[in-house]
Amino acid sequence: MSSDFGSWPEQRSNKIILTPRGKTFFRSLVGLALVGAVVFAAAGMGEASGKPPIPPGKPLAGPAMWVWYVPQTGKTEQMVRDLKAHGIRTVIIKSGDGINRWKQFTPALVDRFHQAGIHVCAWHYIYGKKPDEEARISALAKQAGAECLIIDAEAEYNNHPRQAARYMSVLRKLVTTKYLLGLSSFPYVAYHEDFPYQEFLGGPNGAQVNLPQMYWNEIGVSPSQVVRDTYQANLRLGKPVYPVGQTWQDPQPEQISQFTKAVKQAGAPGWSWWDWGQTSPRGWRVIKR
């Protein structure tokens, strides 16, 4: 028996005998079947595990909004609608404070945002008194489904490089070296020589990205000036810089626009806004534009 695809199996005495061309074709069919089974299984993993798939793309690549208190932002479904309406691709939700886990960061909340195609990261404010315990609280965010964790470390860690190194070492053992970590701290590196930047960002345990808090209103400069004065200095720390701008303190709409333009011109791969609960209606309007 023959066909345009080669020799088909021949039936002889209830046994199947394959000609050489038939063997090649048969192997191809088996291979295609196996590939199809693998693809089908992979596509169904999210459904089988009961969790929606993580949205494609890098979680910090697009505009992100920080969330301090989830109850202040409204119900989850309204949050989803607001994020989509204003072009926000990622939420960065507080998951811990020191050695205390914040119960607002739950797997159910993360899954709902993922289901809507929204990236979810966590942030944790740390103090340095108990770095081992803080690291364990930080790691819980990954268990809850966070795609990345942003470490908010500020003045409390000044002059405490050993505690910073310990925190990062324990945290990396819990979340692995591949898990995306970011540091969010002071914008002016030169003014904070006592802060352990190297321990948080350097070496095999260091965070992969740097998110300096460029709050121009609080500092008392223009948005373009704060970016100009701090972006390149933060780049010298050796990690990609994702500036954090402000929508709190109700800045002028043109200032929000100016900041967005400045970080784009500087080459920032992404940026975020602090924070949802303190963003005025006019702030949301200019973010949408």
C-alpha positions in Angstrom: 0.0 0.0 0.0 1.4 3.4 -0.9 0.4 7.0 -0.7 1.9 10.4 -1.5 3.2 10.5 2.1 5.3 7.2 1.7 4.6 3.6 2.5 1.8 2.8 5.0 1.9 -0.2 7.4 1.1 -3.5 5.8 -1.1 -6.1 7.5 0.4 -9.6 7.4 -0.8 -12.5 9.6 -2.2 -10.0 12.2 1.1 -8.3 12.4 2.0 -4.8 11.3 5.1 -4.5 9.2 6.4 -1.1 8.4 8.5 -0.3 5.3 11.5 2.1 5.8 9.5 5.1 4.6 6.6 4.0 6.7 8.8 3.8 9.8 9.9 7.4 9.2 6.4 8.6 8.8 5.2 6.7 11.8 7.9 8.2 14.0 6.9 11.6 12.8 3.3 11.0 13.8 4.4 9.8 17.3 6.6 12.9 17.7 3.8 15.2 16.7 1.4 13.5 19.1 3.9 13.9 21.9 4.5 17.6 21.2 0.8 18.1 21.0 0.3 16.4 24.4 3.0 18.6 26.0 1.5 21.8 24.6 -1.9 20.8 25.7 -0.7 20.0 29.2 1.2 23.3 29.5 -1.8 25.3 28.3 -4.0 23.6 30.9 -1.6 23.9 33.9 -3.1 27.2 35.0 -6.6 25.7 34.9 -5.5 22.4 36.5 -3.7 24.2 39.4 -6.7 26.4 40.0 -4.6 29.6 39.4 -4.9 31.9 36.5 -1.7 32.3 34.4 0.6 35.1 35.1 0.2 37.9 32.6 3.0 38.0 29.9 5.8 40.5 30.1 8.0 41.9 32.8 6.0 43.1 35.9 7.9 46.4 36.2 8.1 47.3 32.6 5.0 49.4 32.4 3.4 52.0 34.6 2.8 50.6 38.1 0.8 51.9 41.1 1.8 51.4 44.7 -0.9 50.4 47.2 -0.4 51.0 50.9 -3.8 50.1 52.3 -6.0 48.0 50.1 -9.2 49.0 51.9 -8.6 52.6 51.0 -8.6 51.8 47.3 -12.0 50.2 47.1 -13.2 46.7 46.4 -11.1 44.4 44.2 -13.4 44.5 41.2 -13.4 48.3 41.2 -9.6 48.2 41.5 -9.4 46.0 38.4 -11.7 48.4 36.5 -9.7 51.5 37.6 -6.4 49.9 36.7 -7.5 49.0 33.2 -9.2 52.3 32.7 -6.0 54.2 33.5 -3.5 52.0 31.7 -1.8 50.7 34.9 -0.2 47.3 34.2 1.1 46.5 37.6 0.1 46.9 41.3 2.7 46.9 44.1 0.9 46.0 47.2 2.2 46.2 50.8 2.7 42.7 52.2 4.6 43.4 55.4 6.0 45.9 57.9 9.1 44.8 59.8 8.4 41.4 61.4 4.7 41.7 60.8 2.9 40.1 57.8 0.1 42.2 56.4 -3.0 40.1 55.9 -4.2 42.2 53.0 -1.8 40.5 50.6 -3.5 37.2 49.9 -3.3 34.5 47.2 -7.0 35.2 46.3 -6.2 38.9 45.7 -3.2 38.1 43.6 -5.1 35.5 41.5 -7.9 38.0 40.8 -5.5 40.6 39.4 -3.7 37.9 37.3 -7.0 36.8 36.0 -7.6 40.3 34.8 -4.2 40.4 33.1 -2.6 42.7 35.8 0.9 42.1 37.2 1.2 41.9 41.0 4.3 42.7 43.1 4.6 43.1 46.8 6.5 45.6 49.0 7.8 45.3 52.5 9.1 48.0 54.8 12.0 46.7 56.8 13.8 48.2 59.9 16.9 46.0 60.4 16.4 45.0 64.1 15.5 41.4 63.3 16.7 40.8 59.7 16.2 37.0 59.8 12.5 37.4 60.7 12.0 40.3 58.3 13.4 38.1 55.5 10.9 35.3 56.4 8.1 37.8 56.2 9.3 39.1 52.9 9.4 35.5 51.5 5.8 35.0 52.3 4.9 37.3 49.4 6.3 34.9 46.9 4.3 32.1 48.4 1.2 34.2 48.0 1.9 34.6 44.3 3.8 37.9 44.0 5.8 38.1 40.8 8.4 40.3 42.5 9.2 41.8 45.9 10.2 45.4 46.4 12.3 46.0 49.6 11.5 49.4 51.1 14.6 50.1 53.3 15.3 53.6 54.4 16.9 55.5 57.4 16.5 52.6 59.8 19.2 50.7 57.9 21.8 53.5 57.9 25.1 52.3 59.4 23.8 48.7 59.4 25.5 46.9 56.6 25.8 43.6 58.5 22.0 43.5 59.1 21.4 44.3 55.4 23.7 41.6 54.2 22.1 39.1 56.6 18.6 40.0 55.5 19.5 39.5 51.8 21.3 36.3 52.5 18.4 34.7 54.3 15.9 36.1 51.9 17.7 34.7 48.9 17.8 31.2 50.4 14.1 31.4 50.8 13.1 32.8 47.4 16.1 31.6 45.3 18.6 33.8 43.3 16.3 34.0 40.3 13.3 35.6 42.0 12.9 39.3 41.1 13.8 41.6 44.0 14.0 45.4 44.0 15.3 48.0 46.4 13.3 51.2 46.9 15.1 53.9 48.9 16.6 57.4 48.7 16.9 59.2 45.4 20.2 61.1 46.2 22.9 58.4 46.6 25.6 60.9 47.5 23.6 62.3 50.4 23.3 58.8 52.0 26.8 57.4 52.3 25.8 55.6 55.5 23.1 53.6 53.7 24.2 50.0 52.7 23.5 50.2 49.0 26.1 47.6 48.2 24.7 45.0 50.6 21.2 45.4 49.1 22.2 45.6 45.4 25.6 44.0 45.1 26.9 40.5 45.0 25.1 37.2 44.3 22.3 38.0 46.8 21.6 41.6 45.6 18.3 42.9 44.3 18.1 43.0 40.5 16.5 46.4 40.2 16.6 49.8 41.9 13.5 51.9 42.5 14.6 55.3 43.9 11.9 57.4 45.4 12.0 60.6 43.3 9.4 62.7 45.2 10.0 66.1 43.7 7.3 68.0 45.7 8.7 66.7 49.0 12.3 67.5 47.9 11.4 70.9 46.6 12.6 70.7 43.0 11.0 70.2 39.6 10.3 66.7 38.3 12.8 67.1 35.5 15.5 68.3 37.9 15.1 65.3 40.3 15.4 62.9 37.4 18.4 64.8 36.0 20.2 64.9 39.4 19.5 61.3 40.5 19.0 58.9 37.6 22.6 58.6 36.4 23.9 58.5 40.0 21.6 55.5 40.7 22.7 53.8 37.5 26.2 53.8 38.9 25.1 51.4 41.6 25.0 48.8 38.9 21.3 47.9 38.5 18.6 49.1 36.2 16.7 52.1 37.6 12.9 52.2 37.7 12.0 55.7 39.2 9.2 56.1 41.6 7.2 59.3 41.1 4.6 60.9 43.3 0.9 61.3 43.0 0.6 61.9 46.7 0.6 65.5 48.0 -1.6 66.2 44.9 1.1 67.6 42.5 0.1 69.7 39.6 -1.0 67.7 36.5 1.8 69.2 34.4 4.3 68.0 37.0 3.1 64.4 36.6 3.4 64.8 32.9 6.8 66.3 33.2 8.1 63.5 35.3 6.8 60.9 32.9 8.5 62.6 30.0 11.8 63.0 31.9 12.1 59.3 32.9 11.3 58.2 29.3 14.0 60.5 28.0 16.4 59.2 30.6 15.8 55.7 29.2 14.1 54.2 32.3 12.7 50.7 31.5 9.7 51.5 33.7 8.3 53.7 36.4 5.7 53.7 39.2 3.5 56.1 41.2 3.3 56.5 45.0 0.5 55.9 45.9 -3.1 54.9 45.0 -4.8 55.9 48.2 -3.4 59.5 48.0 -4.0 60.1 44.3 -6.5 62.8 43.6 -9.1 62.6 40.7 -7.0 65.0 38.7 -3.9 62.9 39.3 -5.7 59.9 37.9 -6.9 61.9 34.9 -3.3 62.9 33.9 -2.0 59.4 34.5 -4.7 58.2 32.0 -3.6 60.8 29.5 
